[in-house]
Amino acid sequence: MKVVLDTSVLISAIRSGSGASAEIIRLVALGKVTVLLDFKRVCEYRDVALRPQHITASGKTPEDVEAVISFLEAIETPVAIMVKYRPLCQDANDDMVMDVAINGHADAVVTNNVKDFAAAADRFGIPALIPGDFLDVLRKRGIVK
């Protein structure tokens, strides 16, 4: 499945290695889920994940966090944003997520803020799912146990 991970999911995965977000990152590493990214998404990942409050809360070093982001960047499926439908969401950063999802033909947007994406995601037939619900979809499709 091709997905776009909202920054909130990456932050949750970095801050807690035992939650649904961390499991999604593990599935990406195993090649069971494909992450769609563009340059702006990677920049946002770095900008937010390397903030002191997230580093402190995670108990990781900035180098550890950078390693996770660099890994995602290395295995991503890059998306060129050819068409922008604006505005889509109340937050311009959420529009950037949807740009990648639409142009990359994503199967889902995984986010901790479903309500922020619901209208735009419905408009383009791309489900916006919280991490736990996304894992349920993967189980139902037999991608994971």
The 8 nearest C-alpha neighbors of each residue, nearest first, counted from 0:
[[1, 32, 33, 106, 2, 31, 105, 107],
 [0, 2, 33, 105, 106, 34, 32, 35],
 [3, 1, 107, 105, 34, 108, 106, 35],
 [2, 4, 108, 35, 34, 100, 109, 5],
 [5, 3, 109, 108, 8, 2, 6, 110],
 [4, 6, 110, 7, 8, 109, 3, 96],
 [5, 7, 9, 8, 44, 10, 4, 43],
 [8, 6, 10, 5, 9, 111, 11, 110],
 [9, 7, 11, 6, 10, 20, 5, 110],
 [8, 10, 12, 6, 11, 7, 13, 20],
 [9, 11, 7, 13, 8, 12, 48, 14],
 [12, 10, 8, 14, 9, 13, 20, 15],
 [13, 11, 21, 20, 9, 15, 10, 14],
 [12, 14, 10, 11, 15, 57, 9, 16],
 [13, 15, 57, 11, 12, 10, 56, 16],
 [16, 14, 12, 17, 13, 11, 18, 57],
 [15, 17, 21, 12, 18, 13, 14, 22],
 [16, 18, 15, 21, 19, 22, 12, 20],
 [19, 17, 21, 20, 16, 15, 22, 12],
 [18, 20, 22, 21, 131, 130, 23, 17],
 [21, 19, 12, 23, 22, 18, 8, 130],
 [20, 22, 12, 24, 16, 23, 18, 19],
 [23, 21, 19, 25, 20, 24, 26, 18],
 [22, 24, 26, 20, 25, 21, 27, 19],
 [23, 25, 27, 21, 26, 22, 28, 20],
 [26, 24, 22, 28, 23, 27, 29, 21],
 [27, 25, 29, 23, 31, 28, 24, 32],
 [26, 28, 32, 24, 30, 25, 29, 31],
 [29, 27, 25, 26, 30, 24, 31, 32],
 [30, 28, 26, 27, 31, 25, 32, 24],
 [31, 29, 27, 28, 32, 26, 33, 25],
 [30, 32, 26, 29, 27, 33, 142, 0],
 [33, 31, 27, 0, 30, 26, 1, 34],
 [34, 32, 1, 0, 27, 2, 35, 30],
 [35, 33, 75, 2, 3, 1, 76, 36],
 [34, 36, 76, 3, 75, 2, 77, 78],
 [37, 35, 77, 78, 40, 75, 76, 34],
 [36, 38, 78, 40, 39, 77, 41, 79],
 [37, 39, 41, 40, 42, 36, 77, 78],
 [38, 40, 42, 41, 37, 43, 95, 36],
 [41, 39, 43, 42, 37, 38, 36, 44],
 [40, 42, 44, 38, 43, 39, 45, 37],
 [43, 41, 39, 45, 40, 44, 46, 38],
 [42, 44, 46, 40, 45, 41, 47, 39],
 [45, 43, 41, 42, 47, 46, 48, 6],
 [46, 44, 42, 48, 43, 47, 49, 41],
 [45, 47, 43, 44, 49, 48, 42, 50],
 [46, 48, 50, 44, 45, 49, 43, 6],
 [49, 47, 45, 50, 44, 46, 10, 53],
 [50, 48, 47, 45, 46, 61, 54, 51],
 [49, 51, 47, 48, 53, 52, 54, 46],
 [50, 52, 54, 53, 55, 49, 48, 56],
 [51, 53, 55, 54, 50, 56, 49, 57],
 [54, 52, 56, 55, 51, 50, 57, 48],
 [53, 55, 51, 57, 52, 56, 59, 58],
 [54, 56, 52, 53, 58, 57, 51, 59],
 [57, 55, 53, 54, 58, 52, 14, 59],
 [58, 56, 14, 59, 54, 55, 53, 13],
 [57, 59, 55, 56, 54, 60, 14, 53],
 [60, 58, 57, 54, 63, 61, 64, 55],
 [59, 61, 63, 62, 54, 64, 58, 55],
 [60, 62, 64, 63, 65, 49, 54, 59],
 [61, 63, 65, 60, 64, 66, 59, 67],
 [64, 62, 66, 60, 61, 65, 59, 67],
 [65, 63, 61, 67, 66, 62, 68, 60],
 [64, 66, 62, 68, 67, 63, 69, 61],
 [65, 67, 69, 63, 64, 68, 70, 62],
 [68, 66, 70, 64, 65, 69, 71, 63],
 [67, 69, 65, 71, 70, 66, 72, 64],
 [70, 68, 72, 66, 71, 67, 65, 73],
 [69, 71, 73, 67, 72, 68, 66, 74],
 [72, 70, 68, 74, 73, 69, 75, 67],
 [71, 73, 69, 75, 70, 74, 68, 41],
 [74, 72, 70, 71, 75, 69, 68, 76],
 [75, 73, 71, 72, 70, 76, 34, 28],
 [76, 74, 34, 72, 71, 35, 73, 77],
 [75, 77, 35, 34, 36, 78, 74, 33],
 [78, 76, 36, 37, 75, 35, 79, 103],
 [77, 79, 37, 103, 36, 80, 99, 35],
 [78, 80, 81, 77, 37, 102, 103, 99],
 [81, 79, 82, 102, 78, 98, 99, 83],
 [80, 82, 79, 102, 83, 98, 78, 99],
 [83, 81, 80, 84, 102, 98, 101, 79],
 [84, 82, 85, 98, 81, 80, 102, 94],
 [83, 85, 86, 87, 82, 98, 94, 97],
 [86, 84, 87, 83, 94, 88, 91, 98],
 [85, 87, 88, 84, 94, 91, 89, 83],
 [86, 88, 85, 119, 94, 84, 89, 97],
 [89, 87, 90, 94, 86, 93, 119, 116],
 [88, 90, 91, 87, 115, 93, 86, 94],
 [89, 91, 93, 92, 88, 94, 115, 87],
 [92, 90, 94, 93, 89, 95, 88, 86],
 [93, 91, 95, 94, 90, 96, 88, 43],
 [92, 94, 96, 95, 90, 91, 88, 97],
 [93, 95, 91, 97, 92, 96, 88, 87],
 [96, 94, 98, 92, 93, 97, 99, 91],
 [97, 95, 93, 94, 99, 98, 100, 5],
 [96, 98, 100, 94, 99, 95, 101, 93],
 [99, 97, 95, 101, 96, 100, 102, 83],
 [98, 100, 102, 97, 96, 101, 103, 78],
 [101, 99, 105, 97, 103, 98, 102, 104],
 [102, 100, 104, 98, 103, 99, 97, 105],
 [101, 103, 99, 104, 100, 80, 98, 81],
 [102, 104, 100, 105, 101, 78, 99, 35],
 [105, 103, 101, 102, 100, 106, 1, 99],
 [106, 104, 100, 1, 2, 107, 103, 101],
 [105, 107, 1, 2, 125, 0, 104, 126],
 [108, 106, 126, 2, 125, 105, 127, 109],
 [107, 109, 127, 3, 2, 4, 128, 126],
 [108, 110, 128, 4, 129, 127, 130, 5],
 [111, 109, 5, 129, 112, 8, 113, 128],
 [110, 112, 129, 113, 7, 8, 130, 109],
 [113, 111, 110, 114, 115, 116, 129, 7],
 [114, 112, 116, 115, 127, 117, 110, 111],
 [113, 115, 117, 116, 112, 118, 127, 111],
 [114, 116, 113, 112, 117, 88, 89, 93],
 [117, 115, 113, 114, 119, 120, 118, 127],
 [116, 118, 114, 120, 119, 113, 121, 115],
 [117, 119, 121, 120, 116, 122, 115, 88],
 [120, 118, 122, 121, 87, 116, 117, 88],
 [119, 121, 125, 117, 123, 122, 118, 116],
 [122, 120, 124, 118, 123, 119, 117, 125],
 [121, 123, 119, 120, 124, 118, 125, 117],
 [124, 122, 121, 120, 125, 119, 101, 126],
 [125, 123, 121, 122, 120, 126, 119, 106],
 [124, 126, 120, 107, 123, 106, 121, 127],
 [127, 125, 107, 120, 128, 108, 124, 121],
 [126, 128, 108, 113, 107, 109, 120, 117],
 [129, 127, 109, 133, 132, 110, 126, 113],
 [128, 130, 110, 111, 132, 109, 131, 133],
 [129, 131, 133, 19, 132, 20, 109, 134],
 [132, 130, 134, 133, 19, 129, 135, 20],
 [131, 133, 135, 134, 129, 130, 128, 136],
 [132, 134, 130, 136, 135, 131, 128, 129],
 [133, 135, 137, 131, 132, 136, 138, 130],
 [134, 136, 132, 138, 133, 137, 139, 131],
 [137, 135, 133, 139, 134, 138, 140, 132],
 [136, 138, 134, 142, 140, 135, 139, 143],
 [139, 137, 141, 143, 135, 140, 136, 144],
 [140, 138, 136, 141, 137, 135, 142, 143],
 [139, 141, 137, 138, 142, 136, 143, 135],
 [142, 140, 138, 139, 143, 137, 144, 136],
 [141, 143, 137, 140, 138, 31, 144, 139],
 [144, 142, 138, 141, 137, 140, 134, 31],
 [143, 138, 141, 142, 137, 139, 134, 135]]
